[in-house]
């Protein structure tokens, strides 16, 4: 039986890393196998591209940024995600295509449809069995992130950019039902967020 493909998505600071850790711990406690990866990254090539995209000295243009994210995603899908799913293992991914639609399609003004087409090619048309969208006011998210350390290149884009991205997520989640999206309020207490997350996974 094919494994389940789970994705966490949402604006910076929405709690994805915390939720991911909770899901990993739940699987471990239940003696279930879970492959947990992040984007961009998860492969040798992906981690190299992650450094260039988020911390590189020579920032890419908007189009190049989109293509580099897609390249990292393509490598991750072919090298890690699909093999694991085909072996019956569940996969949890911190960010996936929705991030590119919001950040590059809207945030960078490249057009959601154009970015969706690029990523359909990159992923071979792979869609998550469940996308958990952690909805949060971008200002709150950036405030959370500022307490954890320095911003990366995209986090450092400024409030106007992140408000644009946050609004984009709300619209995109309505336009792309094939990503099987459920929305959870990321401003809720951690325990309530995790309870809703586990309920969604159990329903799946």
Secondary structure, 3 states (H helix, E strand, C coil): CCCCEEEEECCCCCCHHHHHHHHHHHHHHCCCCEEEEECCCCCHHHHHHHHHHHHCCCCCCHHHHHHHHHHHHHHHHHHHHHHHHHCCCEEEEECCHHHHHHHHHHHCCCCHHHHHHHHHHHHCCCCCCEEEEEECCHHHHHHHHHCCCCCCCCHHHCHHHHHHHHHHHHHHHHHCHHHCEEEEECCCCHHHHHHHHHHHHHHC
